Amino acid sequence: MSQHHNCPCAAQCALQSALESIGGKWKLPVLCSLSANGASRYNELLHNVQGISNTMLSQTLKELERDHLVLRQEYLEVPVRVEYELSEQAKKLRPILVRLIQWKMAAASDAQ
């Protein structure tokens, strides 16, 4: 009789939590745009993230801000200027995402 073992962190899986923070259709494209272009205003992000709607960009930015991956800076000017940028925590994701890209590219070339 074989024994089955559950994930040791099943009750509060850190990997699952991490993937939820960056998962979904729009979070990685928004993070990628901010990484490539630096601090950006809302309309710049709307233009740079192809296909995203106003509603989805707003929701995505709120979720990324809630998860401490994006910082929202409001400048008290007339009109008010708001910029979004990567947090230090999000900047730590860069080498991990680069490794994922390399892993996928290697897997694709192995399949050929």
Long-range contacts (C-beta under 8 A, 24 or more apart in sequence): 21-67, 21-69, 22-69, 22-93, 24-60, 24-63, 25-56, 26-52, 26-56, 26-57, 26-60, 27-60, 27-63, 27-64, 27-69, 28-97, 30-57, 30-60, 30-61, 30-64, 30-70, 31-64, 31-69, 31-70, 31-86, 31-90, 31-93, 34-70, 34-84, 34-85, 34-86, 34-90, 35-86, 35-90, 35-91, 35-94, 38-85, 39-73, 39-83, 39-84, 39-85, 40-83, 40-84, 40-85, 41-81, 41-82, 41-83, 41-84, 42-82, 42-84, 45-84, 64-90, 69-93
